[in-house]
């Protein structure tokens, strides 16, 4: 019951109130006010509440808007697409990891080759046959073998008292009589020796090979 309905109903109550008021010896207006105050107050409050929530008595704030539902469905694929196309995609993030892993495996393989073919004379980067021809950077520079290319050439063809280990090493007297090394193995050894020399020959990790 709205305020208007409450007012119309008050008119009927007023007629009865006059009779009751005469018996109670009070004014009809005062007696009627005491009767209708709770009823009208409740009706007015209810009417105002319905107007606030849209006239139906339902709280529309608890219902999701269609735009909100659409955003909830579209947000995950949109975010995934933006992330995939961004410079910080998973493939780009994982690329340095693959490179580092490959470098670690190459270093381990090179360490194994060095222990198998070179450590007899060059343990720890030294030289037990020619003390002035170590693999430390100062000796490599003095002897003109301080680049990967020169280290590769000497390892492949030999120099002085060091035999060559290349498959096509010549002359035969300058080459090792033991097993030969493939080109990619010698290249890996040259990179390894240069890297170790730059670091002043840290300890070579033994992987059990």
C-alpha positions as semicolon CSV with decimal commas, in nm:
position;residue;x (nm);y (nm);z (nm)
1;X;0,000;0,000;0,000
2;X;0,145;0,333;-0,111
3;X;0,110;0,672;0,042
4;X;-0,194;0,755;-0,176
5;X;-0,365;0,430;-0,080
6;X;-0,286;0,498;0,278
7;X;-0,448;0,844;0,249
8;X;-0,764;0,702;0,092
9;X;-0,790;0,441;0,360
10;X;-0,744;0,714;0,618
11;X;-1,069;0,875;0,503
12;X;-1,265;0,564;0,596
13;X;-1,084;0,536;0,922
14;X;-1,165;0,900;0,993
15;X;-1,536;0,833;0,986
16;X;-1,502;0,554;1,237
17;X;-1,261;0,759;1,436
18;X;-1,519;1,032;1,493
19;X;-1,747;0,780;1,655
20;X;-1,468;0,629;1,861
21;X;-1,335;0,970;1,953
22;X;-1,673;1,081;2,078
23;X;-1,683;0,780;2,307
24;X;-1,325;0,846;2,421
25;X;-1,387;1,223;2,448
26;X;-1,086;1,302;2,224
27;X;-1,047;1,480;1,894
28;X;-1,096;1,260;1,586
29;X;-0,771;1,383;1,428
30;X;-0,564;1,286;1,729
31;X;-0,724;0,944;1,763
32;X;-0,693;0,868;1,391
33;X;-0,327;0,970;1,386
34;X;-0,253;0,722;1,660
35;X;-0,426;0,447;1,459
36;X;-0,281;0,512;1,118
37;X;0,075;0,614;1,206
38;X;0,228;0,262;1,215
39;X;0,032;0,142;0,911
40;X;0,110;0,443;0,693
41;X;0,472;0,454;0,799
42;X;0,519;0,090;0,702
43;X;0,338;0,136;0,371
44;X;0,539;0,446;0,286
45;X;0,867;0,272;0,365
46;X;0,772;-0,024;0,145
47;X;0,676;0,204;-0,144
48;X;1,001;0,396;-0,123
49;X;1,200;0,075;-0,111
50;X;1,036;-0,049;-0,432
51;X;1,113;0,279;-0,606
52;X;1,477;0,261;-0,503
53;X;1,532;-0,089;-0,642
54;X;1,339;-0,031;-0,963
55;X;0,973;-0,060;-0,873
56;X;0,965;-0,440;-0,856
57;X;1,089;-0,497;-0,508
58;X;1,396;-0,679;-0,642
59;X;1,756;-0,576;-0,576
60;X;1,902;-0,534;-0,921
61;X;2,251;-0,487;-0,781
62;X;2,285;-0,862;-0,727
63;X;2,224;-0,939;-1,094
64;X;2,525;-0,926;-1,323
65;X;2,505;-0,704;-1,627
66;X;2,539;-0,878;-1,966
67;X;2,855;-0,676;-2,032
68;X;3,015;-0,815;-1,717
69;X;2,934;-1,174;-1,818
70;X;3,073;-1,114;-2,168
71;X;3,395;-0,971;-2,025
72;X;3,436;-1,274;-1,797
73;X;3,421;-1,509;-2,099
74;X;3,643;-1,299;-2,327
75;X;3,909;-1,187;-2,080
76;X;4,112;-1,514;-2,054
77;X;4,159;-1,569;-2,432
78;X;4,232;-1,200;-2,487
79;X;4,499;-1,200;-2,218
80;X;4,651;-1,519;-2,357
81;X;4,663;-1,371;-2,708
82;X;4,827;-1,048;-2,593
83;X;5,084;-1,243;-2,392
84;X;5,163;-1,475;-2,684
85;X;5,219;-1,181;-2,921
86;X;5,423;-0,979;-2,672
87;X;5,806;-0,983;-2,661
88;X;5,782;-1,160;-2,324
89;X;5,619;-1,472;-2,464
90;X;5,697;-1,814;-2,325
91;X;5,911;-1,907;-2,626
92;X;6,126;-1,598;-2,579
93;X;6,151;-1,652;-2,206
94;X;6,256;-2,013;-2,244
95;X;6,505;-1,946;-2,528
96;X;6,789;-1,827;-2,301
97;X;6,733;-2,136;-2,088
98;X;6,782;-2,366;-2,389
99;X;7,095;-2,174;-2,491
100;X;7,243;-2,198;-2,143
101;X;7,165;-2,570;-2,126
102;X;7,333;-2,629;-2,463
103;X;7,641;-2,435;-2,355
104;X;7,664;-2,639;-2,035
105;X;7,643;-2,966;-2,227
106;X;7,912;-2,849;-2,473
107;X;8,139;-2,751;-2,185
108;X;8,095;-3,092;-2,025
109;X;8,168;-3,268;-2,353
110;X;8,477;-3,052;-2,408
111;X;8,598;-3,128;-2,056
112;X;8,563;-3,499;-2,128
113;X;8,763;-3,462;-2,455
114;X;9,034;-3,264;-2,277
115;X;9,075;-3,530;-2,008
116;X;9,092;-3,802;-2,273
117;X;9,334;-3,640;-2,522
118;X;9,520;-3,355;-2,353
119;X;9,541;-3,395;-1,977
120;X;9,847;-3,622;-2,001
121;X;10,062;-3,319;-2,091
122;X;9,838;-3,023;-2,000
123;X;9,695;-3,112;-1,661
124;X;9,542;-2,799;-1,507
125;X;9,650;-2,594;-1,810
126;X;10,020;-2,660;-1,758
127;X;10,276;-2,835;-1,977
128;X;10,490;-3,111;-1,830
129;X;10,709;-3,134;-2,144
130;X;10,762;-2,764;-2,230
131;X;10,713;-2,541;-1,920
132;X;10,709;-2,227;-2,138
133;X;10,427;-2,359;-2,359
134;X;10,146;-2,385;-2,107
135;X;9,784;-2,316;-2,184
136;X;9,768;-2,014;-1,955
137;X;9,683;-1,689;-2,128
138;X;10,024;-1,523;-2,087
139;X;10,204;-1,817;-2,254
140;X;9,941;-1,845;-2,526
141;X;9,985;-1,476;-2,606
142;X;10,364;-1,499;-2,606
143;X;10,356;-1,796;-2,841
144;X;10,093;-1,642;-3,070
145;X;9,827;-1,902;-2,990
146;X;9,578;-1,687;-2,798
147;X;9,278;-1,717;-3,033
148;X;9,041;-2,006;-3,093
149;X;9,153;-2,027;-3,455
150;X;9,521;-2,065;-3,363
151;X;9,443;-2,313;-3,086
152;X;9,239;-2,513;-3,340
153;X;9,523;-2,508;-3,594
154;X;9,787;-2,623;-3,344
155;X;9,559;-2,894;-3,208
156;X;9,477;-3,019;-3,557
157;X;9,823;-3,009;-3,721
158;X;10,052;-2,996;-3,418
159;X;10,342;-2,758;-3,346
160;X;10,691;-2,822;-3,211
161;X;10,680;-3,110;-2,969
162;X;10,302;-3,117;-2,964
163;X;10,151;-3,367;-3,207
164;X;9,847;-3,292;-3,420
165;X;9,520;-3,475;-3,358
166;X;9,329;-3,395;-3,678
167;X;9,202;-3,671;-3,902
168;X;9,390;-3,525;-4,200
169;X;9,696;-3,416;-4,004
170;X;10,021;-3,407;-4,207
171;X;10,310;-3,472;-4,211
172;X;10,267;-3,801;-4,037
173;X;10,564;-3,749;-3,808
174;X;10,401;-3,435;-3,664
175;X;10,077;-3,617;-3,584
176;X;9,975;-3,838;-3,298
177;X;10,001;-4,213;-3,330
178;X;9,695;-4,251;-3,113
179;X;9,326;-4,194;-3,190
180;X;9,244;-3,893;-3,403
181;X;8,978;-3,631;-3,330
182;X;8,703;-3,510;-3,559
183;X;8,686;-3,146;-3,667
184;X;8,390;-3,059;-3,443
185;X;8,571;-3,215;-3,145
186;X;8,885;-3,009;-3,209
187;X;8,672;-2,696;-3,249
188;X;8,504;-2,772;-2,917
189;X;8,847;-2,825;-2,756
190;X;8,974;-2,492;-2,893
191;X;8,674;-2,308;-2,745
192;X;8,724;-2,490;-2,416
193;X;9,097;-2,410;-2,389
194;X;9,039;-2,042;-2,473
195;X;8,759;-2,017;-2,216
196;X;8,968;-2,188;-1,949
197;X;9,266;-1,964;-2,024
198;X;9,051;-1,651;-1,992
199;X;8,940;-1,777;-1,649
200;X;9,296;-1,872;-1,541
201;X;9,211;-2,242;-1,561
202;X;8,954;-2,314;-1,292
203;X;8,906;-2,674;-1,182
204;X;8,758;-2,899;-1,449
205;X;8,452;-3,082;-1,323
206;X;8,470;-3,459;-1,354
207;X;8,139;-3,603;-1,482
208;X;8,250;-3,962;-1,442
209;X;8,332;-4,012;-1,810
